[in-house]
Structures are given as structure tokens and as C-alpha cells.
């Protein structure tokens, strides 16, 4: 799972510091930076944003004023030098309130909290995905997916009853799948861990299919299967 985030702060050095922290976190993807709340408001109308790092004191409009005007806001972590706004920020259900200067340790704790929230929501949310295949939008239940195979600019979604060819990349579809069910085993394959029937050397048996496990994925995948799924 990748969390798409935006930094909004009128101080260039503050944006630089957060950018450096975000670069260190594998599950965060920085998709934009804004110098003020007005720029952020415009961006939210055109981009899908999961998380905002939001300053309070900014020209024209404060971060709090922006939050009061947003509906269906992405998750928000306030990053401010002024602690007096903390209570007001939590009235808008922000995930966390970080005081500048922010240490990496405190930043990591905050974004891990966001990650856990997304994981929980994902498990409690929809259990299907819509894909465009054969000129139709088709609903596919996660539980019915056996594996997904990459074919250059396309992927093949093999389900228990069909094969769907979708124009997308393996990386893009992987980011839209529940991370507690689907795992990448090879640069060209994603598997539904609940559909694995057996481990055969460096392959996974899923129904009548044999899915390769690449060397760089082997330890993680086999550890997951054997430690969490093995009954002795």
C-alpha cells in the first residue's frame, strides 16, 4: 500500500525537511508540495490525496480555516510551530499534531499511525475492485483472485472463474489491493495468499498453476506462509 501525500507549508526549509523524511518511508509517496492553503485547495480538486502534512500559520488562509471548508478531507497531520492550535486541530479529526522542529522519530510514529488507520479501514471496507476488461467495467471479488501476472503494459487477473486482461501496470494494481491478502512473489506476479495450495521448491501451487518466487522475495514470502499459516 502506498499513501499519497502532500506537504503544505509556506517555509521552504520546513518543506525540505518533511520531504527528506518522506523519502525515507517506503509506504509514503510525495505527489506534491504547496506553499499555502489556497494552492492545496486547488490541488485537492484535481489529485487523489491520502494524507496532508499541513502547516497552520500561512498567508491568506490558515490551515485551520482550510480544514473548516473541506468536506471528505484526506487524513491530516498538522505540522506547526504553535502548540496553541492543537485542540482546535483535533476538532477537525486530524491524525496527529507535530510541533516544529520535528524529529524523525516523532515523524515515524505519526506516519505509522496513519498506515495502521488505512490498514484497518481497508480490512473493514470494500472487498472487491472494478477493472476495465474487454471494454467493460467488471467487478472482481478479492477472494476470487488467484494471482495477477504482468504482461508489459497489461496485467492478467486470473480468478477462480475467468481471466481478465487489464491495461495497467503490476505496480499500479498492487497499490489498490489489500496488503494483508496480496503479496508480490516475483517482478511479474502477485498472489492471493489465501489461494496457495502448496510450496514446491521455488514455486507456489495455486490450483493448477505454478507461480515462481524470485530470490529477493523468497525469504519474506516463505516466512509469512510458514510462520503464520503452518499448523504442526
Secondary structure, DSSP 8 states (H G I E B T S, - for coil): --EEEEEE-S-HHHHHHHHHHHHT-TTEEEEEEESSHHHHHHHHTTS--SEEEE-SS-SSS-HHHHHHH-SS--EEEEEES-GGGHHHHHHTT-SEEEESS--HHHHHHHHHHHHHHHHHHHHHS--EEEEEETTEEEEEEGGGEEEEEEETTEEEEEESS-EEEESS-HHHHHTTS-TTTEEEEETTEEEEGGG--EEETTEEEETTEEEE--HHHHHHHHHHHHHHH---
